[in-house]
């Protein structure tokens, strides 16, 4: 799926008794390092739970720090803003100079430190400073993790490896954030972040032993964002993928008022969020089976079904049966779409995959931020019941981009192409 990085030009003759390749790089692996991928999945779980947890603990944090709940919202806003500002520059600076395994371990330790500082913050300014450190770690993690994975697995197994790693995101949504919120309600919000810090510290220790070294053949040069942006496939994926997230978060952020407007009871919101989170795990599993063999057909089918689920929600979302069926379809297709697009950006980036992935991280965060604002605009203009239709618009645009990018951004895989029939 992804291309191996290779040197250009003719090698210089080696001195007597020494290899012509200096320094020696780890050979391309012949099988998937599952233990290492599980560590990365847990790192993703920790990152996403860290990002989401302040929203669930907002009342407790507000009371403890003695500030308004709206002010506590700055913990989430600051986290997202620093990702947009720092993800690309830091990934370019450190990604080209620090071994990839070391960078990931340092990033996970930064999560631990961020959560410890937050747990012991006596006031809001120090809490925001702690969250800024977490945001920096978040941007670095997602900028560096996918290119690292692409270097430690066989080329034909990148999609399956991404499915394992990104399962941590959905588990955080379905289990991590709710459990952390429950712990904060029973004990204290500070205890939730201390537990997260302990998990991150343990993961960093395990990563030292279980993460395999990655090829650092290109470590002496910083990733070239300009070269990555010159590739049409990169621009296509870095546009379509954020549009999918924009549509998702436009509805996801305001799913509670939609469900109420559709006629479902108050407890439908918690159930619906769990359904989407669990269903996304199914989507990730499906993507792991199809992302390498049928990348184009799979992503087109998934996005089309996601669009259909949003379009049908206003009409069928007023009953438990219709709502749960469409929410399940939403979760499956959205979970799968993340894997398909992650594999696509690495494939499109080629030898500039690090910079291409960093660009995608930034545009994704912008898509999430704009999605929440777009959902609020739709809520105030067309009403809660029709927010899914407004959210379907960016999905339709993304589907058009994916369909049009058949040669570069979203090319066919080995089993996408039907064998031609021999003439009779």
C-alpha positions in Angstrom: 0.0 0.0 0.0 2.7 2.5 0.9 5.9 2.8 -1.0 9.3 2.1 0.6 11.6 5.0 0.9 14.7 4.6 -1.1 17.8 6.6 -1.7 18.4 8.4 -5.0 21.4 8.4 -7.1 24.3 6.0 -7.3 25.8 4.8 -4.0 29.4 5.8 -3.4 32.0 3.0 -3.1 32.3 1.7 0.4 35.7 1.6 2.2 37.3 -1.8 2.4 35.6 -4.1 4.9 32.5 -1.9 5.4 29.0 -2.0 4.0 28.1 0.4 1.3 24.9 1.2 3.2 25.7 3.4 6.2 24.1 3.3 8.7 22.3 0.0 8.5 18.5 0.3 8.7 16.1 -2.2 10.0 14.8 -4.5 7.3 11.2 -4.2 6.2 9.2 -6.4 8.5 7.6 -9.6 7.2 4.8 -9.7 9.7 2.7 -7.3 11.8 4.2 -6.5 15.3 0.8 -6.8 17.1 2.1 -6.1 20.6 3.6 -2.8 19.4 0.4 -1.9 17.6 -1.7 -2.6 20.7 0.6 -0.2 22.6 -0.1 2.5 20.0 -3.8 1.8 20.2 -3.7 2.3 23.9 -1.8 5.6 23.3 -4.6 6.7 21.0 -7.1 5.7 23.6 -5.3 7.8 26.2 -5.1 10.8 23.8 -8.8 10.8 22.8 -10.0 10.2 26.4 -7.7 13.1 27.5 -9.2 15.3 24.8 -12.9 14.4 25.6 -12.8 14.1 29.4 -13.1 17.8 30.4 -16.5 18.0 28.6 -17.9 15.2 30.8 -16.4 16.7 34.0 -17.2 20.3 33.3 -19.6 20.9 36.3 -17.1 19.4 38.8 -14.1 21.3 37.4 -16.2 24.5 37.4 -17.1 24.1 41.1 -13.6 23.1 42.2 -11.8 25.9 40.4 -14.5 28.5 41.2 -15.1 29.6 37.6 -18.1 29.6 35.3 -18.8 26.5 33.2 -18.3 28.5 30.0 -14.8 29.4 31.2 -14.0 25.7 31.7 -14.8 25.2 28.1 -11.5 26.9 27.4 -9.8 23.7 28.4 -11.1 22.0 25.3 -10.7 25.1 23.1 -7.1 25.6 24.1 -6.4 21.9 23.5 -7.7 22.0 19.9 -6.2 25.4 19.1 -2.6 24.4 20.1 -2.9 21.3 17.9 -3.6 23.4 14.8 -0.8 25.8 15.6 2.0 23.4 16.6 1.3 20.0 14.9 2.9 20.8 11.5 5.9 22.9 12.7 6.8 20.4 15.5 6.3 17.3 13.3 8.6 18.8 10.7 11.2 19.9 13.2 11.3 16.7 15.4 10.2 14.2 12.8 13.3 14.7 10.7 15.7 14.8 13.6 14.5 12.4 16.3 14.1 8.6 15.9 10.5 7.8 15.4 10.2 5.4 18.3 11.8 7.9 20.7 9.5 10.6 19.5 6.4 8.5 20.2 7.6 7.5 23.7 8.4 11.2 24.6 4.9 12.1 23.3 3.2 9.6 25.5 5.2 10.8 28.5 4.1 14.4 27.7 0.5 13.2 28.0 1.3 11.8 31.5 2.9 15.0 32.6 0.0 17.1 31.1 -2.6 15.1 33.1 -0.6 15.2 36.3 -0.3 19.0 36.0 -4.0 19.4 35.3 -4.9 17.2 38.3 -2.9 19.4 40.6 -3.8 22.7 39.1 -5.2 25.1 41.7 -6.7 27.6 39.3 -7.9 27.9 35.7 -4.7 29.5 34.1 -2.5 26.6 35.3 -5.1 24.1 34.1 -5.1 25.8 30.7 -1.3 25.6 30.6 -1.5 21.9 31.4 -4.0 21.4 28.6 -1.7 23.3 26.1 1.0 20.7 26.8 -1.5 17.9 26.2 -2.6 19.5 22.9 1.1 19.7 21.8 1.4 16.0 22.6 -1.8 15.2 20.8 -0.8 16.9 17.6 2.7 15.2 17.7 1.2 11.8 18.4 -1.2 11.8 15.4 1.4 13.4 13.1 4.0 10.8 13.8 2.0 7.6 14.6 0.6 6.8 11.2 4.0 7.3 9.3 5.7 5.2 12.0 3.1 2.4 11.6 3.6 2.4 7.8 7.3 1.7 8.4 7.0 -1.2 10.9 4.5 -3.4 9.0 4.6 -5.1 5.7 3.5 -2.9 2.8 0.5 -5.0 2.1 -0.8 -4.9 5.7 -0.9 -1.1 6.3 -4.7 -1.0 6.3 -5.0 -3.8 8.8 -2.4 -2.3 11.0 -4.1 1.1 11.0 -7.4 -0.7 12.0 -5.7 -2.1 15.1 -4.1 1.2 16.1 -7.2 3.4 15.5 -9.5 1.1 17.4 -8.2 2.9 20.5 -10.1 6.1 19.3 -13.4 4.3 19.2 -12.9 2.5 22.5 -12.1 5.9 24.1 -15.4 7.3 22.7 -17.5 4.3 23.7 -15.8 3.4 27.0 -12.9 5.7 28.0 -14.7 9.0 28.3 -17.9 7.6 30.0 -15.8 5.7 32.5 -13.6 8.7 33.2 -16.7 10.8 33.7 -18.2 8.3 36.1 -15.0 8.0 38.1 -14.9 11.8 38.3 -18.5 11.9 39.6 -17.8 9.2 42.2 -14.3 10.3 43.3 -13.1 13.6 41.9 -12.3 15.0 38.5 -8.7 15.1 39.6 -8.6 11.4 40.2 -9.7 10.7 36.6 -6.8 12.7 35.1 -4.3 11.0 37.6 -5.5 7.6 36.4 -5.0 8.7 32.8 -1.5 10.0 33.7 -0.7 6.6 35.2 -1.9 4.7 32.1 0.3 7.0 29.9 3.4 6.4 32.1 2.9 2.7 32.0 2.4 2.8 28.2 5.7 4.7 27.8 7.5 2.0 29.8 6.0 -0.8 27.7 6.7 1.1 24.5 10.4 1.1 25.3 10.3 -2.7 25.1 7.5 -3.5 22.7 7.7 -0.9 20.0 10.0 -2.0 17.2 12.5 0.4 15.7 11.4 2.1 12.5 13.5 2.8 9.4 15.1 6.2 9.9 16.7 6.4 6.4 15.1 9.8 5.9 15.7 11.1 9.4 18.3 13.7 8.4 15.9 15.8 6.5 12.7 17.5 7.7 9.5 16.5 6.0 8.8 18.7 3.1 5.3 20.2 3.4 5.7 22.0 0.1 6.6 18.8 -1.8 3.6 17.0 -0.1 1.2 19.8 -1.1 2.4 19.6 -4.7 0.9 16.1 -4.9 -2.7 16.2 -6.2 -3.6 13.1 -4.2 -2.5 14.7 -0.9 -4.7 17.7 -1.5 -7.7 15.6 -2.4 -7.5 13.4 0.8 -6.6 16.4 3.0 -9.8 18.1 1.8 -12.2 15.2 1.6 -11.3 13.7 5.0 -11.8 16.9 7.0 -15.2 17.4 5.2 -16.3 14.0 6.5 -15.3 15.1 10.0 -17.0 18.4 9.6 -20.3 16.7 8.7 -19.8 14.2 11.5 -19.2 16.7 14.3 -21.9 19.1 13.0 -24.4 16.4 13.9 -22.5 14.6 16.7 -22.2 17.9 18.7 -25.9 18.5 18.6 -27.2 15.0 18.6 -29.1 15.6 21.9 -31.3 18.4 20.5 -31.9 16.4 17.3 -33.1 13.3 19.2 -35.4 15.4 21.4 -36.8 17.1 18.3 -37.3 13.7 16.7 -39.5 12.7 19.6 -37.1 10.4 21.6 -36.7 10.6 25.4 -33.9 12.3 27.2 -32.0 9.0 27.9 -31.7 8.4 24.1 -28.6 10.6 24.0 -26.4 8.4 26.1 -27.6 5.3 24.4 -27.1 6.8 21.0 -23.5 7.9 21.7 -22.6 4.4 22.9 -24.2 2.8 19.8 -22.2 5.0 17.6 -19.0 4.3 19.5 -19.5 0.5 19.5 -20.6 0.5 15.9 -17.4 2.4 14.9 -15.4 -0.6 16.2 -17.2 -2.8 13.8 -16.4 -0.3 11.0 -12.7 -0.3 11.9 -12.7 -4.1 11.8 -14.4 -4.1 8.4 -11.8 -1.5 7.2 -9.0 -3.7 8.4 -10.2 -6.4 6.1 -10.8 -4.2 3.0 -8.5 -1.2 3.2 -5.6 -2.9 1.5 -7.4 -5.0 -1.1 -10.4 -2.7 -2.0 -9.5 0.8 -0.9 -11.4 2.7 -3.6 -14.6 0.7 -3.7 -14.7 0.5 0.1 -14.3 4.2 0.8 -16.9 5.1 -1.9 -19.4 2.6 -0.5 -18.8 3.7 3.1 -19.1 7.5 2.5 -22.3 6.9 0.4 -23.9 4.9 3.2 -22.8 7.5 5.7 -24.5 10.2 3.6 -27.6 8.1 3.3 -27.8 7.6 7.1 -27.7 11.3 7.7 -30.2 12.0 4.9 -32.7 9.5 6.4 -32.4 10.5 10.0 -35.0 13.3 9.9 -37.6 10.9 8.4 -36.8 7.7 10.3 -35.0 8.9 13.5 -38.2 9.4 15.4 -38.6 5.8 16.4 -36.2 3.6 18.4 -35.9 1.1 15.6 -35.2 3.6 12.9 -32.9 5.7 15.0 -30.8 2.8 16.3 -30.5 1.3 12.8 -29.3 4.6 11.2 -27.0 5.4 14.2 -25.4 2.0 13.8 -24.9 2.6 10.1 -23.4 6.0 11.0 -21.0 4.5 13.5 -19.9 1.6 11.2 -19.3 3.8 8.1 -17.6 6.6 10.0 -15.3 4.3 11.9 -14.3 2.7 8.6 -13.9 6.0 6.8 -11.1 7.0 9.2 -9.0 4.0 8.3 -9.6 4.3 4.6 -8.5 8.0 4.6 -5.5 7.4 6.9 -4.3 4.7 4.5 -5.1 7.0 1.5 -3.0 10.0 2.8 0.0 7.8 3.4 -0.3 6.3 0.0 -0.8 9.6 -1.7 2.1 11.2 0.2 4.6 8.5 -1.0 8.1 9.6 0.1 6.6 12.7 1.7 4.1 10.7 3.8 5.2 12.4 7.0 4.5 15.9 5.8 1.3 14.7 4.1 0.1 13.1 7.3 1.0 16.3 9.3 -1.1 18.4 6.9 -4.0 16.0 7.4 -3.8 16.3 11.2 -4.1 20.1 10.9 -7.0 20.1 8.4 -8.8 17.4 10.5 -8.7 19.6 13.6 -10.0 22.5 11.5 -12.8 20.3 10.2 -13.7 19.3 13.7 -13.8 22.9 14.9 -15.7 24.2 11.9 -18.1 21.3 12.2 -19.2 22.3 15.7 -19.7 25.9 14.5 -21.5 24.7 11.3 -23.8 22.5 13.4 -24.7 25.5 15.7 -25.5 27.6 12.6 -27.7 24.8 11.2 -29.4 24.4 14.6 -30.3 28.1 14.7 -31.4 28.4 11.1 -33.1 25.1 10.0 -33.9 23.7 13.4 -32.7 20.7 15.4 -34.7 18.1 13.3 -32.9 19.1 10.1 -29.4 19.3 11.4 -28.6 15.9 9.8 -29.6 17.3 6.4 -27.2 20.2 6.9 -24.5 17.8 8.0 -25.0 15.7 4.9 -24.0 18.6 2.6 -20.2 18.4 3.4 -20.4 14.6 3.2 -21.8 14.9 -0.4 -18.9 17.3 -1.3 -16.4 14.8 0.1 -18.0 12.0 -1.9 -17.6 13.9 -5.1 -13.9 14.6 -4.3 -13.3 11.0 -3.6 -15.1 9.9 -6.8 -13.1 12.4 -8.9 -9.7 11.4 -7.4 -9.6 7.9 -8.9 -6.0 8.1 -10.1 -4.2 9.8 -7.2 -5.9 10.3 -3.9 -8.2 7.3 -3.9 -6.9 4.8 -6.6 -8.2 1.3 -7.0 -6.6 -1.6 -5.1 -5.7 -5.1 -6.4 -9.2 -6.4 -5.8 -11.0 -3.2 -6.9 -10.2 -3.8 -10.5 -12.4 -6.4 -12.1 -10.6 -8.7 -14.5 -11.4 -8.0 -18.1 -13.4 -10.6 -19.9 -11.7 -12.4 -22.6 -13.4 -11.9 -26.0 -15.5 -14.8 -27.3 
